[in-house]
Amino acid sequence: MSAPASLNPAQMKAVHHLSGPCLVLAGAGSGKTRVIVHKIARLLQSGVAPREIAAITFTNKAAAEMRERARDIVGPRAAKDLVICTFHALGVRMLRADGERVGLKPNFSILDSDDVLGVLRDCGGSTDNALARRWQWTISLWKNQGLDAAAAEGVAADDDQKVAARVMHRYQERLAAYQSVDFDDLIGLPLALMQRDAEARAKWQNAFGHVLVDEYQDTNAVQYELLKALVGERARFTAVGDDDQSIYGWRGATIDNLKRLPQEYPQLTVIPLEQNYRSTGHILRAANAVIAKNPKIYEKKLWSDLGDGEPVKVLECDGEEHEAQRAVGRVKALRAAGGTKLSDVAVLYRANHQSKAFEQKLRAAQIPYKVSGGQSFFDRAEIRDLCAWLRLLVNQDDDPAFLRAVTTPKRGIGHQTLATLGEFSGKWKTSLFEALFAPTLPTVMKGKAVEALQEFGREIHAMEEQARHTRGTEDARAMLLAWLKAIGYEQHLHDGEDSEKLAQARWTNVLEFVDWIGKRCGGEPGEEPSSVLDVAQTISVIISLAERNDEQDVVTLSTLHAAKGLEWPHVILAGVNEGLLPFRSGDDDMTAERLEEERRLMYVGITRARRTLVVSTLRRRKRGRETVAGVPSRFIAEMKLDEAVAQEDPRAKLKRLRDEMAARTAAAPGAGPR
């Protein structure tokens, strides 16, 4: 297969390299997804079967986009058997098939963040949510480093971490008893499977003839080891990433994974993609100048043939409100100039709290907006309620799901009854659900309570049987709606809300969720429909990683971390001040490593812009309850904007100034035909 004409020489080289390990250094906007999907097509033509190609991403949204683009190139039949999924979804696939080898039943449950928090509070004997969150964060970082509870206790740096390590030990015991895993286990347990079981290792290494990993710079230590175990000595893999966009060190990602590749794979071929198809010359020169201050693992410099475009602007603002007002003015000017939708504009910032002033000013100007990183649809209480029931259908040893489902809606089963049930199940080492039908349960609680519990158990058994045999979109919807009516869930929502409007909004969310499950039961075109139970088996991982595609015409407000992988024609990079970007909390030390990651974050922000970039800085800014003098970020000077403006063509500058004047005139109050 000859590479299509749409690929540049570097992309062609990456697509055609099939013989060994390959690192594609994909600069921002350089067409990395195009390379991955065309390489999949090339692998198919070389004789690799579709089911033997695994393309691993970090989000469901990225996986869905990649699957769609692959389908366009290789056709629906071949695309159907490709393994295109997230790291976590691959972990689920491996554990559903071979989890028994590491002590898991095939129908194990996946705990969401709220469930984990509840288990940790119980393990630590605390009702303090903030403390439990700290344990959760610390334990997650340890797991991402490949540490178990015993190893964590050995590296614990202070008394707080030693307590967390002891909690982790009890937490892992509890997960095993519940036949449950958390999200970090979806990577750690498949790695343990590969390392400890030679038969499983051979099976999974033979399953994939080539593995492609997107956003490789975001991998943590355990993901690196899992990839290494999957590819084995043949090392047929393609890692696609960018050391200049490694911005998730705070959650365990390590740029060292890029450094390790050439050391562990001396035959590694490194192919830089430097042509940028997104941004204009002025924007790219600013980005290159900033990132040049960081030490380089591999040399790379972005360039574009899209022309210079408008110079990057720096705005000095009096404070947060003035900054937001100027941003609103910028949006109005772009709209008045014509050809710009609200969805073409994004305001990006370092910390969540910075959105408040922009929200207030946009609302005052009646400009619709969305906040990226706000509460997910799937985080809503009503959706988590229903997920608890669905999880219980799959794994009746899932105690957290049991506790939520049995009390939602209320059915006359009180806390004392559940406490007695918990003591009984603990004594006999059974799950709460299994304890419902123990012959000796009536010896420890009243008959009425036993009957209520067993009635719930019979409902779950009946629903599981129905879910197993209900397939397809319409049948799934009908089954779920009938179930919701039977348990009185709509009435439960109305009883729990003072506002009729709010209760109705929550019920609308439930109906949307039912529709979502129904669509998943329908499957892709040409595929066999799935049962409700099939969908329930993977619902936790699907929901926790899901992103909703919002196509509304609204301005986007987003943190820089949430903006990674996205782009807009017009970007306003806000609050570019010392203490905000680079971020500094109180008087903590700014290590060289942290400064380098903050600089990469600035680079990511700059390269989200396609046509125009405005960088705003504050003369005064709020720090807690105080107002302090604002110091422009060092990154502004590092962009070397004066040099960039000096290179601007005089004719282009004159046209730009005329366009700006016309836009300001059109946006002025009372402007327009008379």
C-alpha positions as a printed Julia matrix, in Angstrom:
674×3 Matrix{Float64}:
   0.0     0.0    0.0
   1.42    3.36  -0.96
   0.82    6.09   1.6
  -1.88    8.53   0.56
  -0.86   11.87  -0.89
  -2.33   13.59   2.16
   0.56   12.35   4.29
   3.78   14.35   4.49
   7.18   12.56   4.29
   7.6    12.21   8.07
   4.07   10.84   8.41
   4.72    8.39   5.57
   7.85    7.15   7.29
   5.94    6.54  10.5
   3.13    4.72   8.69
   5.48    2.4    6.82
   7.74    1.49   9.73
   6.44   -1.97  10.71
   9.55   -3.98  11.55
  10.24   -2.95  15.14
   9.69   -0.43  17.92
   8.84    3.09  16.78
   8.46    6.36  18.63
   6.53    9.03  16.74
   7.24   12.44  18.3
   3.98   14.09  17.35
   4.16   17.83  17.92
   0.95   19.74  18.66
  -1.38   19.78  15.64
   0.92   17.54  13.58
  -1.7    14.95  12.57
  -0.94   12.13  14.99
  -4.39   10.51  14.75
  -4.07   10.52  10.97
  -0.78    8.67  11.31
  -2.23    6.09  13.7
  -5.26    5.24  11.55
  -3.19    5.08   8.35
  -0.68    2.85  10.12
  -3.55    0.55  11.12
  -4.49    0.34   7.44
  -0.87   -0.41   6.5
  -0.66   -3.17   9.13
  -3.83   -4.76   7.77
  -2.4    -4.72   4.26
   0.83   -6.31   5.51
  -1.16   -9.31   6.76
  -1.86   -8.49  10.4
  -5.42   -9.55  11.28
  -7.75   -6.78  12.57
  -8.19   -8.47  15.96
  -4.38   -8.53  16.35
  -4.07   -4.73  16.2
  -4.51   -2.84  19.47
  -4.66    0.97  19.51
  -4.71    2.27  23.07
  -5.88    5.76  24.02
  -6.53    7.63  27.27
 -10.16    8.67  26.83
 -13.31    7.13  25.38
 -13.73   10.21  23.23
 -10.31    9.72  21.62
 -11.04    6.01  21.12
 -14.4     6.77  19.49
 -12.82    9.31  17.12
 -10.03    6.91  16.21
 -12.5     4.06  15.61
 -14.62    6.27  13.36
 -11.64    7.45  11.34
 -10.3     3.91  11.03
 -13.72    2.76   9.78
 -13.6     5.44   7.07
 -10.22    4.17   5.86
 -10.36    0.37   6.27
 -14.11   -0.18   6.04
 -16.65   -1.26   8.66
 -15.92   -5.0    8.41
 -12.21   -4.72   9.26
 -12.79   -1.9   11.75
 -15.28   -4.0   13.73
 -12.54   -6.4   14.91
  -9.88   -3.79  15.68
  -9.07   -3.39  19.38
  -9.35    0.4   19.81
  -9.92    1.27  23.44
  -8.57    2.99  26.54
  -5.94    1.48  28.83
  -8.7     0.84  31.36
 -11.01   -0.85  28.86
  -8.14   -3.11  27.77
  -7.6    -3.96  31.43
 -11.27   -4.89  31.78
 -11.0    -7.12  28.7
  -7.99   -8.93  30.14
  -9.48   -9.35  33.61
 -12.87  -10.53  32.35
 -11.02  -13.23  30.42
  -8.31  -14.22  32.9
  -9.06  -12.45  36.18
  -9.5   -15.79  37.95
  -5.74  -16.22  37.66
  -5.32  -13.22  39.99
  -8.21  -14.11  42.29
 -11.13  -12.37  40.57
 -14.43  -13.86  39.46
 -15.44  -13.01  35.86
 -18.29  -10.85  37.17
 -16.16   -8.61  39.41
 -17.33   -5.03  40.01
 -15.55   -1.79  39.23
 -15.91    0.76  42.02
 -16.39    4.4   41.12
 -14.75    7.23  43.04
 -17.64    7.65  45.49
 -17.67    3.93  46.28
 -13.93    3.97  46.9
 -14.33    6.92  49.23
 -16.92    5.05  51.28
 -14.77    1.93  51.55
 -11.75    4.0   52.6
 -13.72    5.81  55.29
 -14.77    2.43  56.64
 -11.23    1.02  56.46
  -9.79    4.04  58.22
 -12.55    4.31  60.8
 -13.23    7.92  59.81
 -16.24    9.98  58.75
 -13.99   12.78  57.43
 -14.46   12.96  53.65
 -11.48   15.28  53.17
  -9.18   12.86  54.99
 -10.53    9.92  53.0
  -9.95   11.88  49.76
  -6.31   12.38  50.76
  -5.97    8.64  51.4
  -7.61    7.98  48.04
  -5.21   10.29  46.21
  -2.12    8.9   47.97
  -3.12    5.28  47.4
  -3.82    6.0   43.72
  -0.36    7.53  43.25
   1.23    4.51  44.94
  -0.69    2.12  42.71
   0.33    4.11  39.62
   3.94    3.62  40.7
   3.37   -0.14  40.98
   3.46   -0.26  44.8
   1.31   -2.54  46.92
   0.42   -1.82  50.56
   3.59   -3.44  51.94
   5.82   -1.49  49.54
   3.89    1.7   50.26
   4.55    1.31  53.97
   8.25    1.08  53.15
   8.29    4.36  51.21
   5.87    6.32  53.45
   7.61    9.63  54.12
   5.72   10.81  57.21
   3.1     9.78  59.76
   0.21   10.71  57.45
   1.56    8.47  54.71
   2.16    5.63  57.17
  -1.51    5.83  58.19
  -2.48    5.84  54.5
  -0.37    2.72  53.92
  -2.14    0.88  56.77
  -5.51    1.98  55.37
  -4.37    0.75  51.94
  -3.66   -2.71  53.4
  -7.21   -2.98  54.8
  -8.63   -1.45  51.63
  -7.04   -4.1   49.42
  -8.37   -6.84  51.71
 -11.85   -5.32  51.47
 -11.7    -5.11  47.66
 -10.75   -8.77  47.48
 -13.65   -9.7   49.76
 -16.07   -7.61  47.67
 -14.74   -9.11  44.41
 -14.24   -5.51  43.3
 -11.49   -3.4   41.78
 -10.86    0.31  41.51
  -9.69    2.1   38.38
  -6.0     1.81  39.21
  -6.43   -1.97  39.58
  -7.6    -2.13  35.96
  -3.97   -1.48  35.01
  -2.15   -2.98  37.99
  -3.9    -6.37  38.02
  -3.42   -7.07  34.27
   0.26   -6.25  34.8
   0.4    -8.66  37.75
  -1.3   -11.27  35.55
   1.34  -10.83  32.84
   4.26  -10.88  35.26
   3.18  -13.87  37.38
   1.51  -16.18  34.88
   3.6   -17.41  31.95
   0.62  -18.98  30.19
  -1.43  -15.77  30.35
   1.61  -13.74  29.28
   2.09  -15.9   26.18
  -1.62  -15.73  25.38
  -1.81  -11.93  25.45
   1.53  -11.38  23.71
   0.32  -13.64  20.88
  -3.04  -11.88  20.8
  -1.56   -8.65  19.43
   0.7    -8.46  16.41
   1.16   -4.71  16.87
   0.3    -2.3   19.66
  -0.12    1.46  19.12
  -0.25    3.82  22.11
  -1.56    7.36  21.74
  -0.49   10.22  24.08
   2.44    8.11  25.24
   3.88   10.98  27.3
   0.88   10.63  29.65
   1.63    7.04  30.66
   2.53    6.22  34.26
   5.02    3.64  35.49
   2.49    0.78  35.58
   1.14    1.53  32.09
   4.71    1.5   30.77
   5.34   -1.92  32.31
   2.03   -3.25  30.98
   2.92   -2.12  27.45
   6.35   -3.68  27.82
   4.79   -6.97  28.97
   2.27   -6.97  26.11
   4.79   -6.46  23.31
   7.38   -8.88  24.74
  10.69   -9.45  23.0
   9.22   -8.9   19.53
   8.63   -5.25  20.49
   6.21   -4.56  17.66
   4.78   -1.29  18.88
   4.32    2.34  17.94
   4.34    4.92  20.73
   2.93    8.29  19.69
   3.57   11.21  21.99
   5.18   14.56  22.64
   7.59   15.27  25.48
   6.64   18.96  25.22
   3.03   18.14  26.17
   3.68   16.05  29.27
   1.48   17.88  31.82
   0.07   15.19  34.1
   2.96   14.52  36.46
   0.71   15.42  39.41
  -1.4    12.33  38.74
   1.41    9.86  38.18
   2.36   10.31  34.52
   6.12   10.35  34.06
   8.15   11.82  31.24
  10.84    9.28  32.17
   8.88    6.74  30.11
  10.06    8.58  26.98
  13.65    8.51  28.24
  13.48    4.77  28.96
  12.39    3.72  25.48
  15.76    4.08  23.68
  17.54    2.53  26.66
  15.33   -0.58  26.75
  14.87   -0.77  22.98
  18.2     0.18  21.33
  16.68   -0.58  17.92
  14.0     2.11  18.47
  13.27    4.31  15.44
  12.39    7.91  16.38
  10.36    9.91  13.87
   9.53   13.58  14.68
   6.4    15.15  13.2
   7.14   18.88  13.07
   4.73   20.24  10.46
   1.79   21.78  12.27
  -1.58   21.88  10.48
  -3.38   23.91  13.15
  -1.73   27.21  14.01
  -0.3    30.24  12.25
   3.37   31.21  12.24
   3.18   33.84  14.99
   1.53   31.37  17.36
   4.03   28.61  16.63
   7.04   30.9   17.04
   5.74   31.92  20.47
   5.24   28.27  21.41
   8.69   27.22  20.16
  10.34   30.09  22.04
   8.69   29.16  25.34
   9.4    25.44  25.19
  13.01   26.03  24.08
  13.75   26.93  27.72
  13.11   23.32  28.78
  15.81   20.63  28.48
  15.16   18.42  25.46
  14.86   14.65  25.31
  14.46   14.83  21.52
  14.89   17.87  19.3
  11.73   19.09  17.59
  10.57   22.47  16.25
   7.07   23.12  14.94
   6.52   24.93  11.66
   3.5    25.7    9.51
   2.74   26.75   5.95
  -0.47   28.52   7.03
   1.2    31.95   6.97
   2.1    34.27   9.84
  -1.43   35.35  10.72
  -2.06   37.88  13.48
   0.64   38.51  16.08
   0.03   37.2   19.57
  -1.37   39.99  21.76
  -0.64   40.62  25.43
  -3.3    42.5   27.4
  -2.6    44.08  30.79
  -5.72   44.1   32.94
  -6.39   45.87  36.25
  -7.83   42.75  37.9
 -10.0    39.68  37.39
 -13.19   41.62  36.59
 -11.43   43.88  34.1
  -9.83   40.82  32.51
 -13.23   39.14  32.13
 -14.74   42.34  30.71
 -11.99   42.58  28.1
 -12.55   38.92  27.21
 -16.25   39.63  26.63
 -15.25   42.59  24.46
 -12.98   40.33  22.46
 -15.81   37.84  21.88
 -18.13   40.65  20.73
 -15.48   42.06  18.38
 -14.84   38.67  16.77
 -18.57   38.15  16.29
 -19.04   41.63  14.83
 -16.25   41.07  12.32
 -18.29   38.15  10.91
 -17.56   34.49  10.3
 -16.92   33.63  13.96
 -19.22   31.41  16.02
 -19.23   31.48  19.82
 -17.92   27.91  19.77
 -14.82   29.19  17.94
 -13.7    30.98  21.11
 -12.15   29.54  24.27
 -10.93   31.17  27.48
  -8.24   29.01  29.09
  -6.81   29.34  32.59
  -4.66   27.45  35.08
  -7.07   26.91  38.0
 -10.8    26.2   38.27
 -11.54   29.22  40.48
 -10.54   31.58  37.65
 -13.73   30.79  35.74
 -15.99   32.7   38.16
 -15.34   36.23  36.85
 -15.7    35.11  33.22
 -18.99   33.35  33.98
 -20.38   36.48  35.65
 -19.43   38.8   32.79
 -20.62   36.41  30.08
 -23.98   36.0   31.85
 -24.3    39.77  32.17
 -23.64   40.12  28.44
 -26.12   37.28  27.68
 -23.41   35.28  25.95
 -23.93   31.5   26.41
 -20.95   29.46  27.6
 -19.98   26.07  28.98
 -17.42   25.24  31.64
 -15.25   22.3   30.67
 -14.5    20.07  33.64
 -17.74   20.87  35.48
 -19.92   18.13  36.94
 -20.27   15.28  34.51
 -23.7    14.02  33.58
 -22.6    10.64  34.88
 -21.6    12.07  38.27
 -25.17   13.07  39.06
 -26.72   11.31  42.05
 -29.64    9.89  40.08
 -27.34    8.3   37.52
 -25.11    6.79  40.2
 -28.23    5.39  41.9
 -29.21    3.47  38.78
 -25.64    2.36  38.14
 -25.57    0.77  41.6
 -28.51   -1.46  40.61
 -26.87   -2.38  37.3
 -23.57   -3.21  39.0
 -25.4    -5.46  41.42
 -26.88   -7.43  38.52
 -23.35   -8.22  37.38
 -21.71   -8.87  40.74
 -23.87   -9.62  43.73
 -20.76   -9.56  45.96
 -20.48   -5.8   45.3
 -21.33   -4.52  48.8
 -21.12   -0.75  48.02
 -23.55   -1.21  45.12
 -25.83   -3.3   47.36
 -25.95   -0.62  50.06
 -26.85    2.11  47.57
 -29.43    0.05  45.67
 -31.21   -1.39  48.7
 -31.78    2.11  50.12
 -32.67    3.89  46.85
 -35.61    4.25  46.67
 -36.38    3.66  50.34
 -38.16    0.4   51.07
 -38.39    0.36  54.86
 -34.93   -1.09  55.37
 -33.21    1.06  57.98
 -29.62    1.61  59.04
 -29.94   -0.71  62.04
 -31.12   -3.56  59.82
 -28.19   -2.98  57.47
 -25.75   -2.76  60.37
 -27.0    -6.12  61.69
 -26.76   -7.59  58.19
 -23.19   -6.25  57.94
 -22.18   -7.86  61.23
 -23.78  -11.14  60.16
 -22.04  -11.18  56.76
 -18.72  -10.24  58.38
 -19.0   -13.08  60.88
 -19.72  -15.67  58.18
 -17.42  -14.03  55.59
 -20.09  -13.63  52.93
 -21.21  -10.67  50.87
 -24.21   -8.68  52.07
 -26.32  -10.01  49.21
 -25.36  -13.63  49.84
 -26.27  -13.18  53.51
 -29.88  -12.31  52.58
 -30.76  -15.95  52.0
 -28.7   -17.53  54.78
 -30.94  -19.93  56.78
 -29.67  -18.48  60.08
 -30.35  -14.81  59.22
 -33.75  -14.84  61.03
 -31.92  -15.64  64.28
 -30.33  -12.16  64.34
 -33.11   -9.91  63.01
 -36.89   -9.64  62.94
 -38.88  -11.55  60.37
 -40.29   -8.37  58.8
 -36.79   -7.05  58.15
 -35.68  -10.41  56.73
 -38.68  -10.49  54.38
 -37.96   -6.94  53.13
 -34.33   -7.84  52.44
 -35.21  -11.1   50.71
 -37.84   -9.36  48.59
 -35.11   -7.01  47.38
 -32.91  -10.02  46.64
 -35.67  -11.67  44.61
 -36.1    -8.43  42.63
 -32.4    -8.45  41.77
 -32.5   -12.11  40.68
 -35.54  -11.49  38.49
 -34.03   -8.35  36.99
 -30.73  -10.13  36.29
 -32.54  -12.89  34.41
 -34.51  -10.36  32.4
 -31.41   -8.27  31.66
 -29.58  -11.37  30.43
 -32.23  -12.03  27.76
 -33.18   -8.45  26.8
 -31.33   -7.32  23.68
 -31.52   -4.42  21.28
 -32.32   -0.76  21.69
 -36.11   -0.73  21.98
 -36.43   -3.82  24.16
 -33.74   -2.5   26.51
 -35.51    0.85  26.85
 -38.85   -0.84  27.52
 -37.34   -3.12  30.15
 -35.57   -0.3   31.98
 -38.61    1.99  31.96
 -40.78   -0.81  33.34
 -38.21   -1.45  36.07
 -38.07    2.25  37.04
 -41.85    2.3   37.27
 -41.85   -0.87  39.4
 -39.42    0.56  41.97
 -41.13    3.97  41.96
 -37.99    5.88  41.06
 -39.73    8.92  39.54
 -41.79    9.36  42.71
 -38.61    8.94  44.75
 -37.09   11.93  42.92
 -40.17   14.09  43.5
 -40.29   13.11  47.18
 -36.66   14.1   47.64
 -36.83   17.56  46.07
 -38.63   20.69  47.27
 -38.57   22.04  43.72
 -40.86   20.37  41.17
 -38.7    21.82  38.4
 -35.52   20.28  39.83
 -37.19   16.9   40.34
 -38.36   16.92  36.73
 -34.86   17.85  35.51
 -33.44   14.87  37.41
 -36.07   12.56  35.91
 -35.16   13.89  32.45
 -31.55   12.89  33.17
 -32.76    9.39  34.05
 -34.66    9.1   30.76
 -31.56   10.27  28.88
 -29.54    7.59  30.67
 -32.09    4.92  29.7
 -31.82    6.09  26.1
 -28.01    5.94  26.31
 -28.06    2.33  27.55
 -30.6     1.42  24.89
 -28.35    2.73  22.15
 -25.41    0.73  23.49
 -27.58   -2.4   23.53
 -28.33   -1.77  19.86
 -24.63   -2.02  18.98
 -22.81   -0.67  15.96
 -24.27   -1.15  12.45
 -23.69   -4.72  11.37
 -23.04   -5.98  14.9
 -25.19   -8.31  16.98
 -27.27   -6.42  19.57
 -26.03   -6.61  23.16
 -28.05   -7.55  26.22
 -28.67   -5.14  29.07
 -26.44   -7.39  31.19
 -23.64   -7.11  28.6
 -23.76   -3.32  28.87
 -23.98   -3.45  32.67
 -20.78   -5.52  32.81
 -18.7    -2.62  31.52
 -20.83    0.3   32.63
 -18.54    1.56  35.4
 -15.52    1.95  33.16
 -17.62    3.4   30.34
 -19.29    5.98  32.56
 -16.23    7.06  34.48
 -14.27    7.79  31.31
 -17.15    9.08  29.18
 -17.16   12.52  27.7
 -20.28   14.04  26.23
 -19.99   15.72  22.86
 -21.57   19.12  23.19
 -22.12   20.73  19.81
 -23.86   23.86  21.1
 -22.71   27.27  19.89
 -21.25   28.52  23.17
 -17.99   30.02  24.4
 -15.78   27.46  26.16
 -14.25   28.17  29.56
 -11.66   25.56  30.43
  -8.63   24.79  32.52
  -5.45   24.2   30.55
  -5.36   20.56  31.66
  -8.91   19.95  30.38
  -8.09   21.71  27.08
  -5.35   19.22  26.19
  -6.1    17.64  22.81
  -8.59   20.34  21.8
  -8.3    23.41  19.57
 -10.17   26.6   18.77
  -9.75   29.31  16.11
  -9.54   31.99  18.83
  -8.01   31.49  22.29
  -7.73   33.84  25.25
  -5.1    32.61  27.7
  -6.03   34.26  31.0
  -4.28   35.02  34.27
  -0.75   34.52  32.94
   0.91   35.72  36.13
   3.57   34.44  38.47
   1.82   32.32  41.08
  -0.93   31.31  38.65
   1.05   30.19  35.6
   3.5    28.93  36.71
   1.27   27.9   39.59
   2.62   28.25  43.09
   0.78   27.45  46.31
   1.82   29.72  49.19
   5.56   29.71  49.81
   6.24   26.23  48.43
   9.47   25.73  46.5
   9.29   25.77  42.71
  11.51   22.84  41.76
  13.09   22.67  38.32
  10.87   19.7   37.43
   7.69   21.55  38.41
   8.71   24.68  36.5
   9.38   22.58  33.4
   5.91   20.99  33.64
   4.28   24.41  34.11
   6.17   25.63  31.02
   4.83   22.64  29.1
   1.35   23.64  30.27
   1.9    27.14  28.84
   3.05   25.53  25.59
  -0.12   23.42  25.48
  -2.22   26.55  26.03
  -0.5    28.46  23.21
  -0.84   25.59  20.75
  -4.63   25.27  21.3
  -5.02   28.42  19.17
  -5.46   28.18  15.43
  -5.83   31.76  14.19
  -5.53   34.22  17.07
  -4.11   34.14  20.58
  -4.58   36.77  23.28
  -2.58   36.44  26.51
  -3.89   38.47  29.46
  -2.02   39.34  32.64
  -3.21   41.04  35.84
  -1.77   44.14  37.52
  -3.56   43.08  40.72
  -4.89   39.65  41.51
  -6.77   37.94  44.31
  -4.91   35.5   46.51
  -7.34   34.05  49.02
  -9.07   37.01  50.65
  -6.23   39.4   49.82
  -5.52   41.46  46.74
  -1.84   41.42  45.81
   0.28   43.02  43.13
   0.32   40.99  39.94
   3.63   40.03  38.36
   3.5    39.01  34.68
   4.52   35.41  34.16
   8.09   34.76  33.08
   6.53   32.79  30.2
   5.35   36.01  28.53
   8.92   37.26  28.15
   9.98   33.79  27.0
   7.53   33.97  24.07
   9.79   36.71  22.54
   6.79   38.48  21.04
   8.71   41.66  20.15
  10.9    39.65  17.81
   7.83   38.01  16.28
   6.14   41.36  15.59
   9.33   42.7   14.03
   9.12   39.88  11.47
   5.55   40.78  10.44
   5.08   41.83   6.82
   4.16   45.59   6.71
   1.27   45.0    4.29
  -0.13   42.23   6.5
   0.19   44.55   9.51
  -1.74   47.35   7.75
  -4.56   44.94   6.79
  -4.69   43.55  10.34
  -4.97   47.04  11.86
  -7.77   47.97   9.45
  -9.68   44.77  10.27
  -9.32   45.42  14.01
 -10.58   48.99  13.63
 -13.6    47.77  11.63
 -14.38   45.14  14.27
 -14.19   47.69  17.12
 -16.43   50.1   15.23
 -19.02   47.37  14.57
 -18.97   46.3   18.22
 -19.4    49.83  19.63
 -22.76   50.67  21.3
 -25.22   52.0   18.78
 -23.16   50.83  15.83
 -24.99   49.65  12.77
 -27.27   51.03  10.06
 -29.45   54.03  10.95
